[in-house]
Amino acid sequence: MMKYNPEIHHRRSYRLKGYDYSKPGAYYITLCTQNRECLFGTISDHKMILNDYGLIVKNEW
């Protein structure tokens, strides 16, 4: 596994400056799976249709 090297790994923060992320609130997250496989369901008519794995994630999250 490659260790983090700031000279070649340039990551930009998407966090809002000055926003207190420790406060309660709703957050939008994106999960990216290996090879971008659709592991949690499919999208149909602009809606997410969860499969069994997607339902597990939804119920546990």
Rosetta silent file (secondary structure, phi, psi, omega in degrees, C-alpha in Angstrom):
SEQUENCE: MMKYNPEIHHRRSYRLKGYDYSKPGAYYITLCTQNRECLFGTISDHKMILNDYGLIVKNEW
SCORE:     score description
SCORE:     0.000 S_00000001
   1 L     0.000  133.674 -179.067    0.000    0.000    0.000 S_00000001
   2 L   -77.332  133.141  177.330    1.329    3.416   -0.974 S_00000001
   3 L   -80.640  155.296  179.456    1.816    5.861    1.889 S_00000001
   4 L   -65.416  127.302  177.619    0.486    9.404    1.715 S_00000001
   5 L  -128.659  108.824 -175.910    2.965   11.775    0.121 S_00000001
   6 L   -61.070  -18.044  179.943    1.803   15.427    0.033 S_00000001
   7 L   -77.152  -24.284  179.138    4.114   16.141   -2.900 S_00000001
   8 L  -116.950  -16.996  178.543    2.265   13.732   -5.212 S_00000001
   9 L  -104.398  101.568 -178.698   -1.125   13.388   -3.509 S_00000001
  10 L  -104.094  104.450  179.030   -2.943   16.667   -3.953 S_00000001
  11 L  -112.252  131.656  179.236   -6.302   16.540   -2.233 S_00000001
  12 L  -100.078  136.548  178.441   -8.606   19.505   -2.108 S_00000001
  13 L   -79.584  134.995  176.779  -10.994   19.869    0.800 S_00000001
  14 L   -96.807    3.054 -179.397  -14.667   20.177   -0.107 S_00000001
  15 L   -73.186  143.856  177.371  -15.573   21.425    3.372 S_00000001
  16 L   -74.066  130.943  178.493  -17.037   24.897    3.719 S_00000001
  17 L   -65.163  131.892  177.016  -14.646   27.268    5.425 S_00000001
  18 L    84.012   -4.278 -179.853  -15.970   28.365    8.798 S_00000001
  19 L   -86.222  134.452 -179.215  -18.783   25.772    8.923 S_00000001
  20 L   -89.669   98.004 -177.442  -19.037   23.780   12.159 S_00000001
  21 L   -73.875   -4.224  177.381  -19.460   20.175   10.997 S_00000001
  22 L   -83.362  -10.018  178.420  -19.888   18.996   14.597 S_00000001
  23 L   -76.393  151.177  176.349  -23.390   20.518   14.686 S_00000001
  24 L   -62.887  146.167  178.279  -26.413   18.311   13.962 S_00000001
  25 L   173.914  175.004  177.039  -27.596   18.442   10.398 S_00000001
  26 L   -96.880  139.493 -178.845  -28.245   16.547    7.197 S_00000001
  27 L  -130.198  143.693  175.871  -25.310   15.726    4.963 S_00000001
  28 L   -96.871  127.095  178.169  -25.094   14.451    1.412 S_00000001
  29 L  -124.505  156.582  175.821  -22.521   11.732    0.919 S_00000001
  30 L  -123.064  129.348  174.298  -21.329    9.808   -2.090 S_00000001
  31 L  -104.652  124.940  178.270  -20.113    6.224   -1.897 S_00000001
  32 L  -112.107  118.510 -177.765  -17.844    5.176   -4.726 S_00000001
  33 L   -89.857  161.973  178.704  -17.352    1.422   -5.038 S_00000001
  34 H   -58.396  132.911 -178.134  -14.400   -0.345   -6.590 S_00000001
  35 H    59.445   19.684  178.625  -14.653   -0.161  -10.384 S_00000001
  36 H    53.659   34.429  178.439  -17.812    1.933   -9.861 S_00000001
  37 L   -69.073  144.285  177.997  -19.923   -1.212   -9.633 S_00000001
  38 L   -85.656   84.528 -174.699  -23.604   -0.730   -8.835 S_00000001
  39 L   -88.077  -18.285 -170.821  -23.628   -2.784   -5.648 S_00000001
  40 L  -108.033   -1.450  179.180  -26.559   -1.177   -3.849 S_00000001
  41 E   147.534 -160.746 -178.900  -29.252   -1.102   -6.533 S_00000001
  42 E  -132.645  164.086  175.504  -30.146    0.579   -9.789 S_00000001
  43 E  -108.474  125.910  179.758  -31.421    3.949  -10.933 S_00000001
  44 E  -136.016  127.243  179.765  -34.728    3.929  -12.774 S_00000001
  45 L    53.982   43.554  177.712  -36.706    7.005  -13.825 S_00000001
  46 L    66.186   18.853  178.660  -34.316    9.221  -11.815 S_00000001
  47 E  -126.491  146.186  178.353  -34.959    7.241   -8.618 S_00000001
  48 E   -83.406  123.419  176.235  -32.723    4.866   -6.690 S_00000001
  49 E  -106.318  106.582 -175.398  -34.170    1.347   -6.476 S_00000001
  50 E   -75.963  139.210  171.196  -32.330   -0.382   -3.656 S_00000001
  51 L   -91.573 -170.762 -178.146  -31.461   -4.065   -3.835 S_00000001
  52 H   -58.294  -41.161  179.546  -30.995   -6.239   -0.719 S_00000001
  53 H   -66.880  -40.363  177.904  -27.521   -4.795   -0.081 S_00000001
  54 H   -62.530  -38.444  178.045  -28.790   -1.253   -0.528 S_00000001
  55 H   -66.449  -37.357  176.978  -31.572   -1.912    1.977 S_00000001
  56 H   -61.561  -47.555  179.981  -29.043   -3.202    4.510 S_00000001
  57 H   -60.637  -45.906 -179.183  -26.985   -0.016    4.116 S_00000001
  58 H   -60.624  -44.988 -177.607  -30.089    2.168    4.397 S_00000001
  59 H   -70.402  -32.351 -177.777  -31.319    0.384    7.526 S_00000001
  60 H   -84.840  -28.739 -176.936  -27.926    0.357    9.222 S_00000001
  61 L   -67.629    0.000    0.000  -26.916    3.916    8.362 S_00000001
